[in-house]
Amino acid sequence: MPALRSHQTMVAGVAAAIAQRQTDVRDVLAAVTPGGGKSLLPVIMGAALMRAGLIDRICWIVPRDSLRRQAEEAFADPRWREALGHGIALRAAENGRDPCRGLQGYVTTYQAVAAAPDLHLQEFRRHRYLLAVDELHHLPAVADTATATTAEDETAWSRSILPLLESAAARLLMSGTLERADGRPILWLPYRAPTGVRRVREIDFKAPGWAIVGYSRRQALAEKAILPVTFGAMDGTATWLDAERTTRSVDALSRAGENTRDALFTALRTGFAQAMLREAYRSCREHRAKRRAAANGPNGAEHEGAGLGKLLVIAPDQETARNYLDTLRGWMPGAQAARMARIAISERRDAQEVVAAFRLRPEPAVLVSVAMAYEGLDAPAISHVACLTHIRSRPWLEQAIARATRVDPHAGAYEQQRAVIYHPSDMMFERFRQMVETQQGTRAMVKTRRQHELPFERTAEAEPEIIPLESNATALRFAVVAPGPDFGNPTPGHDSADRPASDRAAKDGVQVPSAVEHHLRQRIGQIVAAQVIEDQDNNLVAEGPVSYHTYNAVLKRHMNKARSEMTLSELEAALGWLERNRISDHLHLIADDPQYRWSSRRKARGAGAVTAFSKPSRRTTHHGTVKPAS
């Protein structure tokens, strides 16, 4: 059985105290260093509170769609199901009726809640929910309007999620950082009043009703829960035309001073970027060759292609990402390039599938992305990251480097695994490294922007009005970042150095609810389509139309529910009925169905034909009321 890490043990203790009515705590804040293992916390707390009868359901909100499957997998992991003795299953839900579909909860996104806040609030008012909010730092406090114009979308998320926080029976708030790039307070968190000349916003550990659990980089490294990071800082020159079309240049990014922003913009789109890509690619290829040689030995990897290491490339924008992909594929054999190097950007329809394949399969081994694959991506195979981005906020970069720090159970001994981050050697990245090593996990500076501050500290920015000309890499140096301070305690001190800490789920073969639903819907659709073709070819229907639309309508009428709204058990029942019956024997079910007649009539108009059932002049709206057809 896997062993709990120290912060997971603490959350389990808090949940047990709540379950036994020994405390009035209803808010748990888990500040866990990126890669430290937050995804198990909702499982631990949800299992304890549901077993005690304090909650009925669980809602887990994540910042992006690509993380929903990982949340489902956390509850579906068979090892943790046995270890924690739970049978809870969550499904990745859309904004539809009954998001749980017969299960014990659902996973959704910030964007989905903001798009239909009333739908989720009504669900919370009908049931007692444990609300788990992942990466809470994305949500600014709604009462703080001083800088609202810098994060209007996030403020909308906060206003939509706040009523759910107020209505939940219990709350689990998780984040890898308790600091926002814009300096604003974070939604729902208890703060002490800023004091002193240097105004510092600090979490109130004594806030009533709160339990605060921390897991610092120092603790995670001591427990061997994450890998130490090796930074490869690359310096270089850059030349560009400014807005007045005057030639500007720097002889070193590390000494660019006030020209850092323009120099970095140039470097990421010209020769410097290609040099850094080549170095990261070469290093990752050599690492994979060593791991492959070890895997071919008697104690090699269990799974073909597992544990070799992978390269994640974070690009500054989508156009540049496509250029990076072309460059990387140009260094690979032609037969391998298309499958070994892939891209995941928002404009590509297959982006989610590519990210999932990068996480769960040996190929692709190289992924180029912009922002989709940096936060929360659980891909322990990543051993190298090329951080070719202009963003320099601490929370963003912490999440980016954490993609490589997860321990890979297939990659051999802990000491043999690597987490290498290649980055431009500019002063802002160097300042970020110092902050990681020296600042407290529970403190955040209250920022007031000064005129001399570089604007590219923000998470997002407009592109400078310059024309990049050329850049070159001149030097590469490596350094291992220090562990940093403990959570809420500048003096390191804990006694868990020898605790075993491999809780990577054995996800091979795990069927999460949304995947099962998708498979069943596909199977039902295939059977319906097969019956349509068979009946058309054999003239088995004497009267009425033979079409996929018609047969779907019969199935919907028989089941009294559309496939898109069915629970798992209802989908299984529909599949069983189809295996025993022919839809053509039940066409009478839609003879008097006004909704089918209206939809058939509309389809017939588009096709220039009239079906046998398209005569009535009344229809059923999506609200269930009957109105005259136009």
Secondary structure, 3 states (H helix, E strand, C coil): CCCCCHHHHHHHHHHHHHHCCCCCCCEEEEEECCCCCCCCHHHHHHHHHHHCCCCCEEEEEECCHHHHHHHHHHHHCHHHHHHHCCCCCEEECCCCCCCCCCCCEEEEEHHHHHHCHHHHHHHHHHCCEEEEECCHHHCECCCCCCCHHHCHHHHHHHHHHHHHHHHCCEEEEEECCCCCCCCCCECCCCEECCCCCCCEEEECCCCCCEEEEEECHHHHHHCCCECCCEEEEEEEEEEEECCCCCEEEECCHHHCHHHHHHHHHHHCCCHHHHHHHHHHHHHHHHHHHHHHHHHCCCCCCCCCCCCCCEEEEECCCHHHHHHHHHHHHHCCCHHHHHHHEEEECCCCCCHHHHHHHHHHCCCCCEEEECCCCCCCCCCCCEEEEEECCCCCCHHHHHHHHHHHCECCCCCCCHHHCCCEEEEECCHHHHHHHHHHHHCCCCEEECCCCCCCCCHHHCCCCCCCCCEEEEEEEEEEEEEECCCCCECCECCCCCCCCCCCCCCCCCCCCCCCHHHHHHHHHHHHHHHHHHHHHHHHHHCCCCCCCCCHHHHHHHHHHHHCCCHHHCCHHHHHHHHHHHHHCCHHHHHHHHCCCHHHHHHHHHHHHHHCCCCCCCCCCEEECCCCCEEECC
